[in-house]
Amino acid sequence: MNTVIWALVVLGVLIFVHELGHFLVARLVGVRVLVFSLGFGPRLAGWTAGEGGTEYRLSAVPLGGYVKMLGESDEEDEESTPLTPEEASHSFAAQKVWSRIGIVFAGPGFNFIFAFAVLVVAFMLGVGETLPVVGSVSRGMPAEAAGVKVGDRVLAINDQPISRWEVLSQTIRNSDGSPLRFTIERPEGAMLLTIQPRIQEMTNIFGEPVRTLLIGIGPGSSSEFVSYSLTQAMRRGAEQTWRMTEMIVTGVWKLITRAIPADQIGGPLMIAEMAGKTAEQGTSSMLFFMALISINLGILNLLPIPVLDGGHLFFFLIEAMKGTPVSEKVRMHANRAGMFLLIILMAWAMKNDLTRMFPMQ
């Protein structure tokens, strides 16, 4: 039950943030918003703010949301009474193309802003940092040859202070392969060791073979809880947002090019399971997870697939270059194809989730 609750909380917050982006920018440029809905399908509850104002709605299917704007589609105009000149000036269709682009882009954009904000909060609340203490030394590797021992703490590499294991690892991988001068702390005192990194083949997070620089050490269990100042948290938050974005973009591209098998695609059941497990690890872990899913949502919505924000942006950019909008017939056929593709992807993701949860014996 906790898993379901946390999944609804995570998805609900992220959907709200996404739609809030569309809503706020639409209001900013003077577009009248008819409906702000969390979820699709039948209306469960809601209220309307002011006469002729926005209806804020909670709907039955909690797998998305939408903002319905005046004059957003020709179908709406055909089914309703003609708009007065005053109403038409506040319709989505009447706005300049760059205003419409801004409204559509604001949804994914808010997902990135939200991710950065919650990461800043997470770093300010405090995160567990693995200390640069050696927990294992691989046989036959440069660290063993140089005399590194389990329990050694790395204070600096080439006189650059090392405060956590992540920095130690990145420093080695990003070096040019030249010998590195390690300042090591032991009970008997500090000492200097020179270690020559070795190029080694290993697999990355996508299961692909990569060549990287290693010295043959692993982290220990030593860690500390570190809280950062606002300035430090903003810097760390920006770095982490970029790192997550880069990882997700790479992963999506590898899925598209089939470098990663399609059975790695996850759906709402996997998100629900991860949300429940992450919530048990504490507030900061949950905030990191929400940031990751928020960035994922933003990137996927920017894909140039009709019916997604990226598809609308693609048509609007064509309009901006041509000076005339893409025909309604072309958009209609493209939206049908896009919806068909999304249904296939959702079904495939659900199948993968069920296969992971109930593996065949």
C-alpha positions, 0 to 999 in steps of 0.5 A, spaced: 500 500 500 505 504 501 508 503 494 502 505 491 501 511 495 508 514 494 507 512 486 501 517 486 504 522 490 510 522 485 506 522 479 501 527 482 507 532 484 510 531 477 504 532 473 502 538 477 509 541 475 508 539 468 501 542 467 503 548 471 508 550 467 503 550 461 498 554 465 502 559 468 505 561 461 499 561 458 496 566 463 502 570 462 501 571 455 493 572 456 491 566 454 484 563 457 485 557 461 478 553 461 481 546 464 487 544 469 486 537 470 490 532 474 489 525 470 485 524 464 478 521 463 471 522 468 471 528 473 472 526 480 472 532 483 473 540 482 471 547 482 471 553 478 475 559 480 470 565 478 465 566 473 467 563 466 474 562 470 478 556 470 476 549 472 480 545 476 479 538 476 481 531 479 480 526 474 479 518 474 486 516 470 492 518 474 497 517 468 497 524 466 494 531 466 492 536 461 491 544 460 485 546 456 486 552 453 480 557 449 481 556 442 486 550 442 484 546 437 479 547 431 475 541 433 473 545 439 471 551 435 466 547 431 463 544 437 462 551 441 459 557 439 463 562 435 468 566 439 467 574 440 473 578 438 474 579 445 474 572 446 478 570 440 484 575 442 485 570 449 485 564 445 491 559 444 490 559 436 490 567 436 497 567 439 503 569 435 507 562 434 513 564 439 508 565 444 505 558 443 512 555 443 513 558 449 506 555 452 508 548 450 515 548 452 513 551 459 511 544 461 517 540 460 521 546 462 518 546 469 520 539 469 527 541 469 526 547 474 523 542 479 528 537 478 534 542 480 529 545 485 528 539 489 536 537 488 538 543 491 533 542 497 536 535 498 543 537 498 541 542 503 537 537 508 544 533 507 546 527 503 550 521 505 557 521 502 562 515 501 568 517 504 575 516 500 577 510 504 580 504 500 575 498 502 578 493 497 585 493 493 585 488 486 590 483 485 595 485 479 593 492 479 597 499 479 594 500 486 597 494 489 603 494 486 604 502 489 603 499 496 596 501 497 592 498 503 585 497 505 583 502 510 588 508 506 584 514 506 586 518 500 587 526 502 589 528 495 591 527 488 596 531 485 595 536 491 588 537 489 584 535 495 579 529 495 573 529 500 569 524 497 569 517 493 566 520 487 571 525 486 577 520 487 573 516 482 572 522 477 579 524 478 582 518 476 578 517 470 579 524 467 586 524 468 590 523 461 593 517 463 600 520 466 602 517 473 598 520 479 601 522 486 596 520 491 597 523 498 595 517 503 593 517 510 594 511 515 595 511 522 602 512 522 601 518 518 601 521 511 605 518 505 606 519 498 604 514 493 605 514 485 600 510 481 600 509 474 593 508 472 591 502 467 586 502 461 581 497 463 575 495 459 569 494 463 561 495 462 557 502 463 550 503 466 547 501 459 551 494 459 556 497 454 563 495 454 567 501 455 575 503 456 577 507 462 582 509 466 583 504 473 588 503 479 584 497 482 581 500 488 574 499 491 570 504 496 569 502 503 563 502 508 565 509 511 560 515 509 558 521 512 552 525 512 553 532 509 549 538 509 551 544 504 550 551 504 545 554 499 550 556 494 554 549 495 547 546 494 545 550 488 552 548 484 551 541 486 544 541 484 546 544 477 551 539 476 547 533 478 541 536 474 546 536 468 548 529 469 541 526 470 539 529 463 546 527 460 544 520 462 537 520 460 538 523 453 544 518 452 539 512 454 533 514 450 538 515 444 541 508 445 534 505 446 532 509 439 538 506 435 537 499 439 544 499 442 540 498 448 534 492 448 527 494 448 526 490 454 529 495 458 523 500 457 520 501 464 513 503 465 508 506 471 509 499 475 517 500 475 516 507 477 511 505 483 516 500 485 522 504 485 518 510 489 516 505 494 523 503 495 526 510 495 521 513 500 524 508 505 531 510 504 529 517 507 527 524 504 533 526 500 533 519 497 526 521 495 528 528 492 533 525 488 528 520 485 523 525 484 528 529 480 530 523 476 523 522 474 522 529 473 527 530 468 525 523 464 518 526 464 521 533 461 525 529 456 520 524 453 515 530 452 520 533 448 521 528 443 518 530 436 512 525 437 505 528 435 500 529 441 506 530 445 509 537 447 515 535 442 510 534 436 507 540 437 513 544 438 515 541 431 509 543 428 510 550 431 517 551 429 515 549 421 510 554 422 515 559 424 520 558 418 514 557 413 510 563 415 504 559 415 501 553 419 501 546 418 495 543 415 490 541 419 489 534 415 497 533 416 496 534 424 490 530 424 494 524 421 500 525 425 496 525 431 493 519 430 500 516 428 503 519 434 497 516 439 498 509 436 505 509 437 504 511 444 499 506 446 504 501 443 510 504 448 505 504 454 503 496 452 510 494 451 513 498 458 507 494 462 509 488 459 516 489 461 514 491 468 510 485 469 515 480 466 520 483 471 515 483 477 513 475 475 519 472 472 517 466 468 520 460 471 
